[in-house]
Amino acid sequence: MGEVLDRGGEDPRAKRQHALTKRTQALTVEVPMSEPAPEFDSAPSPGNQAPEPIGEPSPADPIAARSIRSWLILVGVASAGLAADLVTKYWSFRTIAGKPVELRYEEVAGNPAYRLPWHDGVQALPFDLLDFRLVLNHGAVFGVGQNRQRLFVVFTVIAATVALLFFARWTRRSAWAAHVAIGMILAGGFGNLYDRVVYGAVRDFLHMLPRWNLPFGMRWPNNPTGEVFPWIFNIADVLLLTGMAIFMIYAYRKDLHAEREARRLSATATPNP
């Protein structure tokens, strides 16, 4: 019987065991052991977001040339400053001397001997803080570089071009302080440039701290009065110096921030031992 079962038939118990094994295999679901696919976040969290390179623009903070707000700040400050300078110069030369002072380019340009009508001036602030007095300046701020009008005209044009390029290419939308500073510098430069081109000299009328003298008989070089502040200036000069001061502060703070950011990135990139 055993031989007949081995060759011609199957043991019923073995048959049942074989059927059960096939049924178990059919119901079994294979689970692949591969690694899960990495997940991508549409908005990385601050902890795992790679910082942007210092100084490079981003969509949220583009360069100033592509920002309407930056242009509005620059043009607005420059226009307001230029208007304030030209209006105050016009008013001062119409009223301070007691009668309007008319200037002609052919009489003023290149002629340091030209003299304005004599006048007492006007006390603008008490305690001798500020007087109004008319003066023609054939040089630059503080009277530097007398009788070099063509040089100053060329220098002003070049400086204005560089300032505009710096604004458009090397500042961002968020650098509003730099845009205000550049606007003030442009207003001051164009205000005095207008005077040099139209009248041949710069119109000044602000005399700060008149009749305040230096102690011990001291005097500034090339000035016989001995006053604390002997120079007479205008609104354009104020805009130029104030704009330069604001820009220097902005540049210093930007460099300081860049150094701190570089140190932070260096510390983050250094692996812990």
C-alpha positions in Angstrom: 0.0 0.0 0.0 2.8 2.4 0.8 4.4 2.1 -2.5 1.0 2.6 -4.3 0.4 5.8 -2.3 3.9 7.2 -3.1 3.5 6.7 -6.8 -0.1 6.8 -7.8 -1.8 8.9 -5.2 -1.3 11.2 -2.3 -1.8 10.9 1.4 -5.0 12.8 2.4 -3.3 14.4 5.3 -0.4 15.7 3.1 -3.0 16.9 0.6 -4.8 18.9 3.2 -1.5 20.4 4.5 -0.5 21.4 0.9 -3.9 23.2 0.3 -3.6 25.0 3.6 -0.1 26.2 2.7 -1.2 27.6 -0.7 -4.2 29.4 0.9 -1.9 31.0 3.5 0.5 32.2 0.8 -2.4 33.8 -1.2 -3.5 35.8 1.8 -0.1 37.0 2.7 0.8 40.6 1.6 4.4 41.4 1.1 5.6 44.6 2.6 8.6 46.1 0.8 11.5 46.9 3.1 12.7 49.8 1.0 13.4 53.2 2.7 10.6 55.7 2.8 10.8 58.5 0.3 12.0 61.9 1.7 9.3 64.4 2.5 9.5 67.9 1.1 8.0 70.9 2.8 6.6 73.7 0.6 7.7 76.3 3.2 10.8 75.2 5.2 10.8 76.1 8.8 13.3 78.6 10.2 15.3 75.8 11.8 16.1 73.9 8.6 16.1 76.8 6.1 19.5 77.6 4.6 20.3 81.3 5.1 20.7 83.4 2.0 24.2 84.7 1.1 24.9 88.1 2.6 24.3 91.0 0.2 22.4 89.0 -2.5 18.8 90.1 -3.3 15.8 87.9 -2.7 12.2 88.1 -4.1 11.1 89.6 -0.8 13.9 92.2 -0.7 15.0 93.0 -4.3 17.6 95.5 -5.4 16.5 99.1 -5.3 16.4 99.4 -9.1 13.4 97.0 -9.2 11.5 98.6 -6.2 9.0 101.3 -6.9 9.1 102.3 -3.2 12.8 102.8 -3.3 12.5 105.1 -6.3 9.7 107.0 -4.7 11.8 107.6 -1.6 14.9 108.7 -3.6 13.0 111.0 -6.0 10.8 112.4 -3.3 13.7 113.3 -1.0 15.8 114.7 -3.8 13.0 116.8 -5.2 11.9 118.1 -1.8 15.5 119.0 -0.8 16.2 120.6 -4.2 13.0 122.7 -4.0 13.8 123.8 -0.4 17.3 124.9 -1.4 16.3 126.8 -4.5 13.3 128.5 -2.9 15.3 129.6 0.2 18.1 131.0 -2.0 15.6 132.9 -4.1 13.8 134.3 -1.0 17.1 135.3 0.6 18.5 137.2 -2.4 15.2 139.0 -2.8 14.7 140.2 0.8 17.7 140.1 3.1 19.6 143.0 1.5 16.5 145.2 1.7 16.1 145.1 -2.1 16.3 142.3 -4.7 19.9 141.3 -5.6 20.2 140.5 -9.3 23.1 138.3 -10.4 24.4 138.0 -13.9 26.6 135.1 -15.0 29.0 137.2 -17.1 29.6 139.5 -14.1 30.0 136.8 -11.4 31.6 133.8 -13.0 35.4 133.7 -12.5 35.3 137.1 -10.8 36.1 136.8 -7.0 36.3 140.6 -6.8 32.6 140.8 -7.4 30.8 142.3 -4.4 27.2 142.1 -3.3 25.5 145.2 -2.1 26.4 146.0 1.5 23.7 145.0 4.1 23.5 144.5 7.9 22.0 141.1 7.7 19.0 139.7 9.6 19.0 138.1 13.0 17.1 134.8 12.5 17.4 133.2 15.9 18.0 134.8 19.3 21.3 134.5 21.4 23.3 135.0 18.2 22.5 131.4 17.0 21.8 132.2 13.4 21.9 135.2 11.1 20.9 135.7 7.5 23.7 137.3 5.4 24.2 137.2 1.7 27.5 135.8 0.3 28.7 134.4 -3.0 31.0 131.3 -2.8 33.2 130.6 -5.8 34.4 127.3 -4.2 32.9 124.3 -2.5 31.7 123.6 1.1 33.6 125.7 3.7 35.0 127.8 0.8 37.4 125.0 -0.4 38.7 125.3 -3.9 38.0 128.9 -4.9 37.6 129.8 -8.6 37.4 126.1 -9.8 33.8 126.2 -11.1 34.4 123.8 -14.1 36.1 121.3 -11.9 33.2 121.3 -9.4 30.6 121.0 -12.2 32.4 117.9 -13.6 32.9 116.5 -10.2 29.2 117.0 -9.3 28.0 115.2 -12.4 30.3 112.2 -11.8 29.4 112.0 -8.2 25.7 112.1 -9.0 26.1 109.3 -11.5 28.0 107.1 -9.1 25.4 107.8 -6.4 22.6 106.7 -8.7 24.5 103.6 -9.8 25.1 102.7 -6.2 21.5 103.2 -5.3 20.2 101.1 -8.2 22.8 98.2 -8.1 24.1 97.9 -4.6 21.2 98.7 -2.2 18.1 96.7 -1.5 14.4 97.7 -1.1 14.8 97.5 2.7 17.7 100.0 2.8 15.4 103.1 3.1 18.0 105.0 5.2 20.5 104.7 2.4 17.9 105.9 -0.1 17.1 108.9 2.0 20.8 109.7 2.4 21.5 109.4 -1.4 18.4 111.6 -2.1 19.8 114.3 0.2 23.2 114.1 -1.3 21.7 114.4 -4.8 19.6 117.4 -3.8 22.5 119.2 -2.3 24.8 118.5 -5.2 22.2 119.6 -7.8 21.3 122.7 -5.8 24.8 124.0 -5.9 25.3 122.8 -9.4 22.4 124.9 -10.5 24.0 128.0 -9.0 27.3 127.4 -10.6 25.8 126.9 -14.1 23.3 129.7 -13.9 25.1 132.4 -11.8 28.8 131.4 -11.9 28.9 131.1 -8.1 27.0 129.5 -5.2 24.5 131.6 -3.2 24.9 131.3 0.6 23.0 133.1 3.3 23.1 131.1 6.6 25.6 132.3 9.2 25.6 130.1 12.3 26.8 131.4 15.7 27.7 134.9 14.5 29.7 137.0 17.0 30.7 133.8 18.9 34.5 134.0 19.1 37.1 131.3 19.8 38.9 131.6 23.2 42.4 133.0 23.7 42.3 134.9 20.5 42.5 131.7 18.4 41.6 131.9 14.7 40.8 129.4 11.9 43.4 129.3 9.1 42.7 131.9 6.4 40.1 133.6 8.5 40.8 136.8 10.3 37.5 137.1 12.3 38.2 134.6 15.0 34.6 133.4 15.0 33.6 129.9 16.2 31.9 129.2 12.9 33.0 131.8 10.3 31.6 130.0 7.2 28.3 131.0 5.6 26.4 128.2 3.9 23.0 127.2 2.4 20.4 124.5 2.5 22.2 122.5 -0.2 25.3 122.3 2.1 23.2 121.1 5.0 21.6 118.4 2.8 25.0 117.3 1.5 26.7 117.0 4.9 23.6 115.4 6.6 23.2 112.9 3.8 26.8 111.9 4.0 26.6 111.5 7.7 23.4 109.3 7.4 25.1 107.2 4.7 28.2 106.7 6.8 26.1 105.5 9.7 24.2 103.2 7.4 27.4 101.7 5.9 28.9 101.2 9.4 25.8 99.4 10.7 25.6 97.3 7.5 29.2 96.1 7.8 28.6 95.4 11.5 25.5 93.3 10.7 27.4 91.4 7.9 30.2 90.6 10.3 27.8 89.3 12.9 26.0 87.2 10.3 29.2 85.8 9.0 30.2 84.7 12.5 26.8 83.2 13.1 27.0 81.2 9.8 30.5 80.1 10.7 29.4 78.9 14.1 26.4 77.1 12.6 28.5 75.3 10.0 31.2 74.1 12.5 30.3 70.6 13.6 30.1 69.8 17.3 32.9 67.5 18.5 
